């Protein structure tokens, strides 16, 4: 989610196999993924909807990286990469095709800065705040449970506060509306009824397989693993000096992101596979509640853009029940020159 503060994130799961369609909100548009390609639909300032279909950058075509309890972290990285590309492209098209498309080194730099911001905000800052609680005699040292309980509480408060604060930015609020439009159209697609902007508007803006739920699983699992594994680490190795000890703890937490994302991915697959059972409902409930902050009710024009994105993503596989509004091909850089 680093590429967009809390964009829709690609749908990671389905009941029995990888999802047929996933999505993400972008600037004045929606990105939808289907198989090995994704479609981007954007509304220009003049009201015209433009769309294009592009290949999906993937790390999980490798048999090793696609295995259960391994694939979570590669999928997270490829989602960030494709999300950054889509966001940049949508910003470019939102300005009616002005500006250059992101280059390879710019993509790497953007990804690095996004990850650095996420690490600083959700790993380093809560850790420093927990040190502060220790100084105030309200918590223990990094070797104890209370330190990591404070750390987890601060993570959640920062996460919720961050989402709440950015929702007041007009451009981000519109992204949240497109996030809701994306969910509504996917729900209409999954309902096997007509897929039009009018019909999709009847559906909920919340979706059980939203990436917001994935992030919530990541936070929850990280709190549990940090509370158990960090004290265990110091049983076998205790560095000398407070600075070295806290630096080693932060580095260890960063390394744990790989198994944490893997576990979160498998857990969200499991929760989705439970369907409408009470256990599945309970597991998904916190994520659905959090989506009240990351989605807003879209207007008809925003839902139309999401329908176009779905139509373009499905291509020849689009069902007859899908009726997209008129749109135009997105102008390429080559065509402009």
C-alpha positions as CSV (number, residue, x, y, z in Angstrom):
1,X,0.0,0.0,0.0
2,X,2.9,2.1,0.0
3,X,2.5,3.1,-3.6
4,X,-0.9,4.6,-2.9
5,X,-1.7,5.4,0.7
6,X,-4.4,2.8,0.9
7,X,-5.4,1.9,-2.6
8,X,-7.6,-1.1,-3.2
9,X,-4.6,-3.4,-3.5
10,X,-4.9,-6.4,-5.8
11,X,-7.3,-9.0,-4.8
12,X,-5.2,-11.8,-3.4
13,X,-7.6,-14.6,-2.9
14,X,-10.6,-16.6,-4.0
15,X,-12.5,-19.5,-2.6
16,X,-10.5,-22.2,-4.4
17,X,-7.9,-20.7,-6.7
18,X,-6.3,-17.3,-7.6
19,X,-8.9,-14.6,-8.3
20,X,-10.3,-14.1,-11.7
21,X,-10.4,-10.4,-11.3
22,X,-8.7,-8.0,-8.9
23,X,-8.4,-4.3,-8.7
24,X,-7.0,-1.1,-7.3
25,X,-8.0,2.5,-7.2
26,X,-5.7,5.0,-8.9
27,X,-5.8,8.8,-9.7
28,X,-9.2,9.5,-11.4
29,X,-9.5,5.8,-12.4
30,X,-9.4,2.1,-11.6
31,X,-7.0,-0.7,-12.4
32,X,-8.4,-4.2,-12.8
33,X,-6.3,-7.3,-13.1
34,X,-7.3,-10.5,-15.0
35,X,-4.7,-13.3,-15.3
36,X,-1.4,-12.1,-16.7
37,X,-2.7,-8.7,-17.7
38,X,-4.2,-5.6,-16.1
39,X,-6.4,-2.8,-17.5
40,X,-6.3,0.8,-16.6
41,X,-9.3,3.1,-17.1
42,X,-9.1,6.8,-16.4
43,X,-11.5,9.7,-16.9
44,X,-10.0,12.8,-18.5
45,X,-10.9,16.3,-17.3
46,X,-13.1,16.7,-20.4
47,X,-15.2,13.7,-19.3
48,X,-13.8,11.2,-21.8
49,X,-13.0,7.7,-20.4
50,X,-9.7,6.2,-21.8
51,X,-8.4,2.7,-21.2
52,X,-5.6,0.3,-22.0
53,X,-4.5,-3.2,-21.3
54,X,-1.0,-4.0,-20.2
55,X,1.0,-7.1,-19.1
56,X,1.2,-7.8,-15.4
57,X,4.7,-7.9,-14.0
58,X,4.9,-11.1,-12.0
59,X,7.5,-12.8,-9.7
60,X,5.3,-15.8,-9.0
61,X,5.6,-17.4,-12.4
62,X,8.5,-19.3,-10.9
63,X,7.3,-22.6,-9.4
64,X,9.4,-21.9,-6.2
65,X,8.0,-18.5,-5.6
66,X,4.4,-19.6,-6.2
67,X,4.4,-22.2,-3.4
68,X,2.2,-21.8,-0.3
69,X,3.9,-19.9,2.6
70,X,6.5,-18.6,0.1
71,X,4.3,-16.6,-2.4
72,X,3.0,-14.0,0.0
73,X,6.1,-11.7,-0.1
74,X,6.7,-11.9,-3.9
75,X,3.0,-11.2,-4.5
76,X,3.3,-8.1,-2.2
77,X,6.3,-6.8,-4.2
78,X,4.8,-7.4,-7.6
79,X,1.6,-5.7,-6.4
80,X,3.5,-2.7,-5.4
81,X,5.4,-2.6,-8.7
82,X,2.3,-2.8,-10.8
83,X,0.5,-0.4,-8.5
84,X,3.1,2.2,-8.9
85,X,3.1,1.8,-12.7
86,X,-0.7,2.2,-12.7
87,X,-0.7,5.2,-10.4
88,X,1.9,7.0,-12.5
89,X,0.1,6.2,-15.7
90,X,-3.2,7.3,-14.3
91,X,-1.7,10.6,-13.1
92,X,-0.3,11.2,-16.6
93,X,-3.6,10.4,-18.3
94,X,-5.6,12.4,-15.7
95,X,-3.7,15.4,-17.0
96,X,-4.9,14.5,-20.6
97,X,-1.7,12.6,-21.5
98,X,0.8,15.2,-20.5
99,X,4.1,14.2,-18.9
100,X,6.4,11.2,-19.4
101,X,5.8,7.7,-18.3
102,X,7.8,6.4,-15.4
103,X,11.2,4.9,-16.3
104,X,12.9,1.8,-14.8
105,X,15.2,3.6,-12.5
106,X,12.4,5.9,-11.4
107,X,10.2,2.9,-10.6
108,X,13.0,1.4,-8.5
109,X,13.5,4.7,-6.7
110,X,9.8,5.2,-6.1
111,X,9.5,1.7,-4.7
112,X,12.5,2.2,-2.5
113,X,11.1,5.5,-1.1
114,X,7.7,4.0,-0.6
115,X,9.1,1.1,1.4
116,X,11.4,3.4,3.3
117,X,8.4,5.6,4.3
118,X,6.4,2.5,5.3
119,X,9.3,1.2,7.4
120,X,9.9,4.6,9.0
121,X,6.3,5.1,9.9
122,X,5.1,1.6,10.9
123,X,8.3,0.0,12.2
124,X,10.8,2.6,13.4
125,X,8.4,5.1,14.9
126,X,6.4,2.6,17.0
127,X,9.6,1.2,18.2
128,X,10.9,4.6,19.3
129,X,7.6,5.4,21.0
130,X,7.8,2.1,22.9
131,X,11.3,3.1,24.1
132,X,9.7,6.3,25.3
133,X,7.2,4.3,27.3
134,X,10.1,2.4,28.9
135,X,11.7,5.6,29.9
136,X,8.4,6.8,31.5
137,X,8.4,3.5,33.5
138,X,5.1,2.5,31.8
139,X,6.7,-0.5,29.9
140,X,9.6,-2.9,30.0
141,X,12.7,-3.3,27.9
142,X,12.8,-4.7,24.4
143,X,13.4,-8.2,25.9
144,X,9.9,-8.1,27.5
145,X,6.3,-8.6,26.4
146,X,5.1,-5.2,27.5
147,X,7.5,-3.4,25.1
148,X,6.0,-5.2,22.1
149,X,2.4,-4.7,23.2
150,X,3.0,-1.0,23.3
151,X,4.7,-1.3,19.9
152,X,1.7,-3.1,18.5
153,X,-0.7,-0.5,19.9
154,X,1.3,2.3,18.4
155,X,1.3,0.5,15.0
156,X,-2.4,0.3,15.0
157,X,-2.9,3.9,16.1
158,X,-0.5,5.3,13.5
159,X,-2.1,3.2,10.8
160,X,-5.6,4.3,11.6
161,X,-4.5,7.9,12.2
162,X,-2.6,8.0,8.9
163,X,-5.7,6.7,6.9
164,X,-8.0,9.2,8.7
165,X,-5.7,12.2,8.1
166,X,-5.1,11.6,4.4
167,X,-8.8,11.1,3.8
168,X,-9.1,14.9,4.2
169,X,-6.9,15.4,1.1
170,X,-9.3,16.0,-1.8
171,X,-7.3,13.9,-4.3
172,X,-7.0,11.0,-1.8
173,X,-10.7,11.2,-1.0
174,X,-11.5,10.7,-4.7
175,X,-9.1,7.7,-4.8
176,X,-11.2,6.3,-1.9
177,X,-14.3,6.9,-3.9
178,X,-12.8,5.0,-6.9
179,X,-11.8,2.3,-4.4
180,X,-15.5,2.0,-3.5
181,X,-16.4,1.9,-7.3
182,X,-13.9,-0.9,-7.9
183,X,-15.5,-3.0,-5.1
184,X,-19.0,-2.4,-6.3
185,X,-18.2,-3.4,-9.9
186,X,-16.4,-6.6,-8.7
187,X,-19.3,-7.5,-6.5
188,X,-21.6,-7.0,-9.5
189,X,-19.4,-9.3,-11.6
190,X,-19.3,-11.9,-8.8
191,X,-23.1,-11.7,-8.4
192,X,-23.7,-13.1,-11.9
193,X,-26.2,-10.4,-12.7
194,X,-26.0,-7.5,-15.1
195,X,-22.8,-5.5,-14.9
196,X,-23.7,-1.8,-15.5
197,X,-22.9,1.3,-13.6
198,X,-26.5,1.5,-12.4
199,X,-26.6,-2.2,-11.2
200,X,-23.2,-2.0,-9.6
201,X,-24.3,1.1,-7.6
202,X,-26.7,-1.2,-5.7
203,X,-23.9,-3.3,-4.3
204,X,-21.8,-2.7,-1.2
205,X,-18.7,-0.6,-1.4
206,X,-17.0,-3.1,1.0
207,X,-15.4,-6.3,-0.2
208,X,-14.2,-9.3,1.9
209,X,-11.0,-9.7,-0.1
210,X,-9.8,-6.2,-0.1
211,X,-6.1,-5.5,0.4
212,X,-7.0,-3.4,3.4
213,X,-7.9,-6.8,5.1
214,X,-4.5,-8.1,4.1
215,X,-2.7,-5.1,5.7
216,X,-4.7,-5.7,8.9
217,X,-3.6,-9.4,8.9
218,X,0.0,-8.2,8.4
219,X,-0.2,-5.9,11.4
220,X,-1.9,-8.5,13.6
221,X,0.6,-11.2,12.8
222,X,3.6,-8.9,13.2
223,X,2.5,-8.0,16.7
224,X,2.2,-11.7,17.7
225,X,5.5,-12.7,16.1
226,X,7.4,-9.7,17.4
227,X,6.2,-10.4,20.9
228,X,7.3,-14.0,20.7
229,X,10.4,-14.1,18.5
230,X,12.3,-10.9,19.6
231,X,12.5,-11.9,23.3
232,X,13.5,-15.4,22.0
233,X,16.3,-13.9,19.9
234,X,17.8,-12.3,23.0
235,X,17.8,-15.6,24.9
236,X,20.4,-16.8,22.4
237,X,22.1,-13.5,21.6
238,X,22.2,-10.3,23.5
239,X,24.3,-7.5,21.9
240,X,26.1,-5.1,24.1
241,X,24.9,-1.5,24.2
242,X,21.4,-0.2,24.0
243,X,21.8,1.4,20.5
244,X,23.1,-1.9,19.0
245,X,20.3,-3.9,20.8
246,X,17.5,-1.7,19.4
247,X,19.1,-1.5,15.9
248,X,19.3,-5.3,15.9
249,X,15.7,-5.5,16.9
250,X,14.5,-3.2,14.1
251,X,16.6,-5.2,11.6
252,X,15.1,-8.4,12.9
253,X,11.6,-7.0,12.5
254,X,12.3,-6.1,8.9
255,X,13.6,-9.6,8.1
256,X,10.4,-11.0,9.7
257,X,8.3,-9.1,7.1
258,X,9.0,-12.0,4.6
259,X,7.4,-14.7,6.8
260,X,4.8,-12.3,8.1
261,X,3.5,-11.4,4.6
262,X,3.6,-15.1,3.7
263,X,1.5,-16.0,6.7
264,X,-0.9,-13.1,6.2
265,X,-1.5,-14.2,2.5
266,X,-2.3,-17.8,3.5
267,X,-4.5,-16.6,6.3
268,X,-6.6,-14.3,4.1
269,X,-6.9,-17.2,1.6
270,X,-8.2,-19.4,4.4
271,X,-10.6,-16.8,5.6
272,X,-12.0,-16.3,2.1
273,X,-12.4,-20.1,1.7
274,X,-14.6,-20.2,4.8
275,X,-17.3,-18.4,2.9
276,X,-20.3,-17.1,4.9
277,X,-19.6,-19.4,7.9
278,X,-19.5,-17.6,11.3
279,X,-15.7,-18.2,11.6
280,X,-15.1,-16.6,8.2
281,X,-17.4,-13.7,9.1
282,X,-15.5,-13.1,12.3
283,X,-12.1,-13.3,10.6
284,X,-13.1,-10.8,7.9
285,X,-15.1,-8.5,10.2
286,X,-12.1,-6.2,11.3
287,X,-11.0,-5.8,7.7
288,X,-14.5,-5.0,6.5
289,X,-14.8,-2.4,9.3
290,X,-11.5,-0.8,8.4
291,X,-12.8,-0.4,4.8
292,X,-15.3,2.1,6.1
293,X,-12.2,4.4,6.2
294,X,-10.6,3.4,2.9
295,X,-13.7,3.5,0.7
296,X,-16.3,6.1,0.1
297,X,-19.5,6.0,-1.9
298,X,-18.7,6.7,-5.5
299,X,-20.8,8.7,-8.0
300,X,-22.2,7.2,-11.2
301,X,-19.3,8.5,-13.4
302,X,-16.7,6.9,-11.1
303,X,-18.6,3.6,-11.3
304,X,-18.6,3.9,-15.1
305,X,-14.8,4.1,-15.1
306,X,-14.6,0.9,-13.0
307,X,-17.0,-0.9,-15.4
308,X,-14.7,0.1,-18.3
309,X,-11.6,-1.2,-16.5
310,X,-13.3,-4.5,-15.9
311,X,-14.4,-4.8,-19.6
312,X,-10.9,-4.0,-20.8
313,X,-9.3,-6.4,-18.3
314,X,-11.6,-9.3,-19.4
315,X,-11.2,-8.5,-23.1
316,X,-12.7,-11.3,-25.2
317,X,-13.7,-13.2,-22.0
318,X,-16.1,-10.4,-21.0
319,X,-19.6,-11.8,-20.5
320,X,-22.6,-10.4,-22.5
321,X,-24.1,-9.2,-19.2
322,X,-21.3,-6.6,-19.0
323,X,-22.2,-3.4,-20.7
324,X,-19.6,-0.7,-20.5
325,X,-20.0,2.9,-21.5
326,X,-18.3,4.2,-24.6
327,X,-14.5,4.8,-24.1
328,X,-11.4,5.4,-26.1
329,X,-8.0,3.7,-26.3
330,X,-5.4,5.3,-24.1
331,X,-2.9,7.3,-26.1
332,X,0.6,5.9,-25.9
333,X,3.9,7.8,-25.7
334,X,4.8,6.6,-29.1
335,X,1.6,7.9,-30.6
336,X,2.2,11.4,-29.0
337,X,5.6,11.6,-30.6
